[in-house]
Amino acid sequence: METQALIKITEKVMPGVSNKNIIEEISHIVINNNTMMSYNDRIGISFPIDLPISCSVSAVDFYTAIKKLRNKQVELIKDDTHLNIIAGKTHIKLPSIENQMVLNLIDTLNIDDKSFIGLPPNFLEGLKKIQYIVSDSVDNPQGLFSVCVHENKLLAGDSAKAGQFILDTTELYDKPFFIHKGVIKDILNFNPDSIYVDDNWVYFINDSDAIMACRQANVADVFPINIVLDKFEKEFTAKHSFSFDPEFVSELDIFSHFNESDIRSKFMSVEIVDGNVTFRSSSEKGEVIKETPAEDYKGENVSFMINPIYLQELIKDASKFDFYPGIVRISGDSYSFLIALME
């Protein structure tokens, strides 16, 4: 087969490979009867490939080997103990093991007995926006580390913030399901168009006929669905508002650079004091501060913490922040997010 085609398929299943060598099987790629698979105990990915062989090899070694090949064509041959990678005069032998853990996923990832439905057209947009509301504090219950899909809404939040995104559908599923924040980036990169949910897994299919199965977060008993919903059913009368200069969006990247060191420093502070707004981000890398007039803000002095990447995403289409007693509300056409003000 073509070397570049093999590399591209391998790259598609690599997100399902564990980078922790605690269990050998989950750091492997499996090829089994025209399917390449990976599984890291949280997500499993399968992709069709024209290779009628069966083997399980180290994902890192396999990918490194084929990535270095200069020949346009490559042949994969499995013998009793090794996978042989042959490209011209280059012959690479990788040890192959029995990988029952991943092979057991074949039935799980079999789509023949599953009734997939199309995702709402704004599902991935909503998941991208609401991921920054998912709790990342070790002091919070595990249930808050997930996005809840409830009827036609994506919900997330903790004691300091809450988010709601309205999907373009009346109801996605008849009961809530939960997506752990650790797999959101993989789902967005997978770019699915259809979904199926059972009690243990959330399955996605994309237009390449690849399948991703995400182990469902088992947090139905602890995620505060009604508490989050109640926050958005209250009637608010805006006390004061502040509009961002659209040109400020392009400057937010520098704030992100200075807050990558730990969970706490993923947030920058926003302070509106005496008609000026100050953005401040700091870590061991240094500090960045920007001040700009807040001419349209007539309220009391306020401050809050926010992820700069999250802020950058939001103000693309929601440049106005509304301030109420104790909270700031950021709203767009399909979403509304609440953030507690600092005392």
C-alpha atoms as one frame of an Amber mdcrd trajectory, in Angstrom:
protein
   0.000   0.000   0.000   1.022   3.639  -0.263   3.294   4.714   2.583   1.610
   8.086   2.997  -1.839   6.467   3.194  -0.586   4.169   5.958   0.890   7.118
   7.855  -2.368   9.087   7.632  -4.474   6.165   8.886  -2.058   5.564  11.748
  -2.265   9.232  12.736  -6.044   8.960  12.881  -5.962   6.176  15.495  -3.022
   7.522  17.536  -5.280   9.559  19.898  -6.548   6.224  21.239  -3.037   5.092
  22.208  -1.961   5.493  25.817   1.334   7.260  26.394   1.616   5.542  29.748
   3.296   2.134  29.647   1.469   0.775  32.709  -0.390  -1.758  30.549   1.418
  -2.811  27.381  -1.718  -3.489  25.365  -3.049   0.080  25.510   0.213   1.471
  24.106  -0.236  -0.714  21.002  -1.928  -0.387  17.644  -3.889  -3.441  16.536
  -4.492  -4.426  12.921  -7.187  -7.055  12.619  -8.967  -8.141   9.434  -8.873
  -4.830   7.550  -9.276  -2.618  10.614  -6.673  -0.604  12.532  -7.584  -0.003
  16.176  -6.337   1.634  19.345  -7.652   1.813  22.908  -6.378   3.653  25.989
  -9.052   2.721  28.567 -10.937   5.964  27.883 -11.456   6.013  24.118 -11.221
   3.434  21.365 -10.752   4.308  17.691 -11.084   2.056  14.667 -10.389   2.891
  11.040 -10.782   0.744   7.910  -7.544  -0.301   6.232  -6.886  -2.733   3.378
  -4.692  -5.162   5.370  -6.053  -8.706   5.924  -3.565  -9.477   8.724  -3.742
  -9.665  12.514  -1.076  -8.177  14.799  -0.494  -5.882  17.787   2.639  -3.725
  17.851   3.971  -0.756  19.775   2.226   2.308  18.370   5.224   4.590  18.874
   7.664   2.138  17.263   5.306   1.449  14.358   4.583   5.112  13.664   8.249
   6.097  13.982   9.254   3.337  11.590   6.785   4.133   8.806   7.299   7.878
   9.204  11.000   7.430   8.387  10.419   5.439   5.201  11.352   7.104   1.930
   9.754   4.569  -0.390   6.320   5.439  -1.715   5.119   1.851  -1.274   5.261
  -0.335   1.827   4.307  -3.965   2.478   3.221  -5.357   5.853   3.622  -9.097
   6.451   2.855 -10.899   9.705   4.811 -14.032  10.647   4.450 -16.073  13.841
   6.067 -13.512  16.142   6.700 -10.286  14.239   5.193  -7.711  11.943   7.504
  -7.211   8.989   7.558  -3.761   7.409   9.174  -3.937   3.972   9.853  -0.876
   1.825  12.353  -1.382  -0.974  15.578  -2.594   0.596  14.461  -1.608   4.098
  13.137  -4.411   6.319  11.887  -3.601   9.830  10.719  -6.316  12.246   8.491
  -5.337  15.165   7.486  -7.876  17.848   3.773  -8.621  17.852   1.811  -9.712
  20.930  -1.612 -11.159  21.576  -3.792  -8.173  22.465  -7.101  -9.511  23.669
  -7.913  -6.257  25.474  -8.192  -4.316  22.219  -9.620  -7.245  20.247 -12.493
  -7.394  22.726 -13.432  -3.918  21.546 -14.248  -5.215  18.070 -17.770  -6.172
  19.129 -18.127  -2.904  21.034 -17.142  -0.905  17.976 -19.332  -2.949  15.644
 -21.829  -0.449  14.254 -24.139  -3.014  12.641 -26.302  -3.307  15.770 -26.324
   0.421  16.612 -28.788   3.033  15.399 -26.737   6.169  14.861 -28.393   9.569
  14.523 -26.964  12.714  12.958 -25.376  15.202  15.316 -26.963  18.653  15.538
 -25.046  20.987  13.202 -23.809  23.094  16.131 -22.827  20.200  18.432 -19.068
  20.551  17.893 -19.266  24.337  18.196 -21.047  23.921  21.524 -18.582  21.332
  22.786 -15.697  23.622  21.843 -17.197  26.563  23.721 -18.404  24.786  26.841
 -15.187  22.812  27.447 -13.718  25.838  29.230 -16.584  25.842  31.735 -15.936
  22.225  32.802 -14.371  22.195  36.252 -10.628  21.627  36.566 -10.373  22.076
  40.320  -9.207  19.038  42.283 -11.424  20.243  45.132 -14.615  19.569  43.149
 -16.489  16.245  42.795 -15.487  14.061  39.847 -18.899  14.560  38.290 -18.074
  18.174  37.530 -15.197  17.136  35.245 -17.736  16.296  32.516 -20.092  17.900
  30.031 -23.686  16.793  30.511 -25.798  16.372  27.369 -29.362  16.878  28.591
 -32.261  17.018  26.136 -31.196  19.811  23.730 -28.533  21.354  25.971 -24.853
  20.999  26.797 -24.323  21.773  30.481 -21.215  22.267  32.610 -20.197  24.111
  35.742 -18.984  24.214  39.315 -19.303  26.584  42.268 -17.577  29.440  40.397
 -19.074  29.162  36.903 -21.843  27.566  34.858 -22.488  27.139  31.160 -25.395
  26.239  28.917 -25.294  25.748  25.148 -28.536  25.175  23.194 -28.278  22.557
  20.443 -30.144  22.795  17.142 -32.450  19.912  18.002 -35.492  19.292  20.181
 -33.853  16.438  22.087 -30.668  14.509  21.311 -31.378  11.531  23.624 -34.158
  10.723  26.044 -31.834  10.603  29.059 -28.715  12.528  30.010 -25.255  11.271
  29.091 -21.823  12.569  30.061 -18.610  13.283  28.180 -15.419  13.511  30.238
 -13.403  16.676  29.598 -10.317  14.542  28.894 -11.759  13.341  25.561 -13.300
  16.582  24.279 -10.207  17.582  22.305 -10.098  14.127  20.677 -13.783  14.359
  19.718 -13.274  17.789  18.147 -10.277  16.533  16.154 -12.226  13.430  15.089
 -14.909  15.703  13.577 -17.855  13.287  13.882 -21.197  13.682  12.153 -23.250
  10.933  13.871 -23.685   9.598  17.406 -24.999   6.600  19.318 -25.186   6.285
  23.107 -25.619   3.295  25.389 -25.191   2.906  29.153 -21.399   2.623  28.976
 -20.163   4.275  25.776 -20.714   7.270  23.537 -19.972   6.358  19.906 -19.124
   8.733  17.078 -18.724   8.197  13.320 -17.127  10.625  10.892 -17.224  10.933
   7.121 -14.183   8.630   6.774 -16.182   5.733   8.313 -13.898   5.794  11.338
 -15.465   4.993  14.709 -14.624   6.537  18.071 -16.006   5.031  21.266 -15.652
   7.173  24.400 -16.206   5.518  27.750 -19.119   7.399  29.274 -18.369   9.244
  32.515 -20.364   7.463  35.218 -21.472  10.586  37.045 -25.255  10.642  36.665
 -25.714  10.565  40.442 -23.393  13.475  41.187 -23.690  15.915  38.271 -25.996
  18.751  39.462 -28.223  18.999  36.367 -31.083  20.806  38.087 -28.783  23.213
  39.904 -27.109  24.243  36.644 -30.461  24.568  34.856 -31.896  26.673  37.691
 -29.105  29.212  37.268 -30.307  29.964  33.743 -34.024  29.989  34.497 -33.707
  32.994  36.793 -34.884  36.333  35.483 -31.941  38.736  35.263 -32.077  42.455
  34.778 -28.691  43.669  33.602 -27.100  46.024  36.060 -24.218  47.225  33.901
 -22.511  46.158  30.668 -19.060  46.324  29.175 -18.141  45.832  25.496 -14.754
  44.538  24.349 -12.815  46.212  21.584 -12.943  43.611  18.729  -9.254  44.263
  17.994  -8.411  42.951  21.463  -9.216  39.383  20.366  -5.951  39.101  18.431
  -3.943  40.131  21.493  -5.204  37.356  23.757  -2.653  34.803  22.501   0.094
  36.483  24.513  -1.950  36.043  27.714  -2.273  32.320  26.987   1.503  32.014
  26.652   2.043  33.284  30.172  -0.371  30.925  31.926   0.475  27.365  30.870
   2.303  26.233  33.996  -0.439  24.850  36.231  -4.194  24.588  36.625  -4.514
  27.785  38.663  -2.537  29.888  36.211  -4.714  28.898  33.264  -6.812  31.890
  34.275  -6.124  35.564  33.877  -7.713  38.283  35.978 -10.002  40.954  34.569
 -10.496  44.063  36.701 -12.694  47.039  35.912 -11.738  49.885  38.211 -12.536
  53.586  37.871 -13.390  53.429  34.180 -10.438  51.265  33.123 -10.207  47.529
  32.521  -6.963  45.699  33.341  -6.129  42.222  32.059  -3.370  40.449  33.955
  -1.753  37.029  33.462   1.302  35.712  35.292   3.295  32.548  35.961   6.927
  31.605  36.454   7.401  32.598  32.791   6.654  36.217  33.608   3.692  38.565
  33.549   1.666  40.420  30.925  -0.641  43.337  31.699  -2.920  45.303  29.384
  -5.007  48.303  30.285  -7.736  49.803  28.162 -10.556  52.299  28.796 -13.962
  50.928  29.763 -15.844  54.025  28.713 -19.242  52.356  28.421 -19.094  50.733
  31.868 -20.805  52.783  34.578 -21.004  50.209  37.372 -19.073  49.411  40.510
 -15.483  48.156  40.487 -15.509  44.432  39.651 -13.037  41.614  38.984 -13.214
  38.008  37.823 -10.971  35.201  36.562 -11.277  33.684  33.081  -9.282  31.431
  30.777  -7.878  33.679  27.996  -8.410  30.990  25.335 -12.022  30.732  26.511
 -12.412  34.511  26.409 -10.935  34.583  22.913 -13.450  31.982  21.756 -16.406
  33.772  23.328 -15.861  37.325  22.181 -15.697  36.272  18.559 -19.488  36.552
  18.605 -20.332  37.954  22.051 -18.453  41.165  22.670 -20.685  42.380  25.518
 -20.493  41.194  29.116 -23.449  41.905  31.434 -22.741  42.372  35.142 -25.237
  41.499  37.865 -24.774  41.347  41.635 -22.070  38.718  42.153 -21.856  37.415
  38.555 -20.918  38.296  34.987 -23.018  36.832  32.177 -21.593  36.219  28.694
 -24.214  35.357  26.079 -24.402  34.572  22.380 -27.089  33.290  20.064 -26.939
  29.709  21.403 -25.140  29.956  24.715 -25.025  31.646  28.076 -22.207  31.420
  30.612 -22.115  32.720  34.177 -18.916  33.467  36.092 -18.778  34.445  39.757
 -17.256  37.830  40.488 -14.358  37.965  42.940 -14.972  39.592  46.294
